[in-house]
Structure formats: C-alpha cells, structure tokens
C-alpha cells in the first residue's frame, strides 16, 4: 500500500469510512495471530472477571457497564468472552481459544508486536494524509469473531463510547488479520451517517453508584437497506470515522474473523470527556501516535 490518494481522502470525508488493501503483509498478520495464541495459552482469568461482551444497550449495562474489570481495563490487557462459553459455575464449556470475544484495551502499550504495528510508518502516513496533527492512541483491541458463535455487533457509533468536544476527533483503524467477508461477519456501514451527530452516550456514573456506567439517549432504529458491506482481505484496513454508523452480523460460518483494531484521537484543540468510561491514567497516558 502506497498511502492515501486525494480521492481516498475525499471518500473518507464523504462516506465516513475507507477500505484499503495491503496495510500488513500475510506474514505480519500471522505474527500477530501467533502472539495472541501465546497470550491466550497463558491466560488465567479469575471467575469473577469472566465478563461476557455485548453491544446490546441493556446487556451492556448489566455486564461490562457494571463491571469494574471492564471500566478499569484502559491501561491493562484483559479478556472478554462470548455468550454461552461458561457453565453455571463459570467454567469453560468450549476450548478457551474459542471462547473470547475480544482482548483489550492496551495491547498497543504492552505488547511489542502490536505496538510496532500501531506506530508503524504506514499507519502514521495514513493519519498524516488525513490531516491529523497531534493524534494520540486511546485504546486497542484484538477481536476474534469466533466461528459459529461470534456475536452480532449491533448498529452503533464509536463516539457513543469515545466522546470528544468537538465531535469528529476520533477514528478507528481496523486491521483484518484474516479475510473479513460476508460469510464470517465483515463490517457494514451507512455511508454519510457521520454527518448526523450522535444519539446516545455511554457515561460513567457518579462514584459510589451502580451500575458504573449508564447511557444518555438511545440508538436510533436504522433501515437495514441503508447498510453497505465492507469486506476486506487479510492485511487490509478499514478507517472508521467516530460518528459513522456501522455494525456486523453474527458469524455463523466455520471461519473466524480475527482483527486488530485501535482508536486514535486528534488531541489538538480537543477535550476528552471526563464522563467517558475510558480515561487516561498515570500508568498509561494516551501516547502520541507519532512517537
């Protein structure tokens, strides 16, 4: 990949997302997947931390929205699981390597291979071409989309969870480590929907209250016909504007859809909401992308 053309920049600005081939080589993708296999092999998750991840509004409040394990994961590497992978005693009923929904949210800080990809010259050049001056890294995740059980991700906007003043300062970088196709749960977007603001925000509740987060507003109901699929080959990347509406279907195929994704924010003249679930810490301030 030779960077962004002016036409690419215009397409991103018009539609709120952009699919590009060839950010990583197949070998680079395999190295990230191999390292993740090592992390999973050594995974030791206490029973009370076995949080099942969901994007459903009410389930978010019942599970990760009320779990300290989730809300304090911004400067750590923690494990979040698919539905139905534990028995009533919290024990795995599937192989643990097939149980995970995602691992986050600080792979970019503590895992050298993931850090190198995040700060790579290719990524930096993409971001510079889009005009970001002082981008910082907010969070990172490895998403599995397990074969047969990889859950649906309902329509949402990333700015619901990563809110800034002004809006429009957050972008997702979504790297396919395997082919992401219609069959195994590729992303779908409503082109141009990043121009319509946001309708809900996930916020921290006051200290000492429960649950630990709540939602202000509700997600709109969207006409399914508005969504356009965005398949991408292994090694390709999808750039995602923080306000564009997107979703992915459940993975009912026998092929996984592994992804490494991270969010960046233009920090110049930007206020990061103190109500966001994710907050920088003394241990991990939001690092500059360009260093």
Number of C-alpha atoms within 10 A of each C-alpha: 11 9 16 16 11 11 9 17 16 14 16 19 16 15 18 23 29 19 18 17 16 16 22 19 15 14 11 15 22 16 15 19 18 12 15 16 13 10 15 16 11 8 13 9 12 8 11 9 17 20 21 21 21 23 16 13 15 12 14 19 20 14 17 22 26 19 19 13 18 23 17 15 19 24 25 19 18 22 26 22 22 22 16 13 19 18 10 7 7 13 12 15 11 12 9 15 14 20 24 25 23 22 23 22 24 24 25 25 21 12 15 12 15 24 16 12 19 25 16 14 13 16 17 18 15 18 23 16 15 16 12 17 15 16 24 21 25 27 26 27 22 26 22 24 31 26 18 15 21 26 22 17 17 17 22 22 24 20 26 22 18 28 26 21 11 10 16 19 24 23 26 22 21 22 29 27 29 21 20 24 16 17 16 24 29 21 21 20 22 22 19 17 20 22 15 10 13 23 14 17 21 23 22 21 16 11 7 7 10 14 17 21 23 19 19 12 12 13 18 12 7 11 8 10 7 11 17 14 16 19 20 23 17 23 22 24 25 21 20 25 27 28 27 26 28 24 21 20 19 20 22 18 16 12 18 23 24 23 25 24 24 23 23 26 25 22 19 12 10 14 14 19 14 13 17 20 22 23 20 15 11 7 8 14 14 21 16 16 22 18 8
